[in-house]
């Protein structure tokens, strides 16, 4: 049984990876956040897990709140500590449940950042195609918007995950949950163009391996996609902040605005709960008034 806090944290990480199927990104975030807590406790003179008490957890939370970090970052670190504390108590590694000493951090819910249909089209269609890499980049951008993929799902996509006949792709999301997503006609055309352009240099790409590769033949990185999105947004003259997740938010918002059922969008996005998807039910004031004027029988005064 682990006696040090570091060993207990490693046992927790192993449990999350093996038993819970947490993604590598989630494991990395837990490792970072809990490592920060372990360093904090170590500076206070505690090494063994039996020395860690409620005061450590409460003081760590106060430190985070006064650190100047973004509220969402503080909330993530506090949530990581609470999940770890529940695990350690359930496994008998700690006598007390430190999660009871740490209040959940509330974060004001922000509306997702989206692009209008017109601006999204301007970003996508402004791509200049001069080389195979340009075709690859356009295919990635089109897939982000067409399928509402997370960037981690995009970069882990493999050739065998795409059904070109059925026009769907299979992706593995958070918690190792698998889902099947339809591919739009435009995205499919660019995806086929990418495979055709890449086949001369990477023949195996048609059968297996990463769908999107870097210049060295390895899978493209998340950071590369972030830089790509930023560059294309700037080239399209879009001054607002655009990230790969903006494509996902825009995908859901545009579907909802055109009458798609919320449960369908939930399935497409891979959300475990429909309450997560409900954030996309926001509408701007202009659209609200437009719908009212078109729908309410006495919205307009005809003078009769």
Protein Blocks (a to p, Z undefined) as FASTA:
>chain_A
ZZbfklmmmmmmmmmmmmnopafklmmmmmmmmmmmmmmmmmnopabfklpcfklmmmmm
mmmmmnopafklmmmmmmmmmmmmmmmmmnopafbdfklmpccddddddddddddfklmm
mmmmmpccfbfklmmmmmmmmmmmmnopafklmmmpcfklpcfklopacdddehhiacdd
dddfklmmmmmmmmmmmmmmmmmlmmgccfbdcfkopacdfklmmmmmmmmmmmnopabd
cdfklmmmmmmmmmmmnopafklmmmmnopabfklmmmmmpccfklmmmmmmmmmmklpc
ghZZ
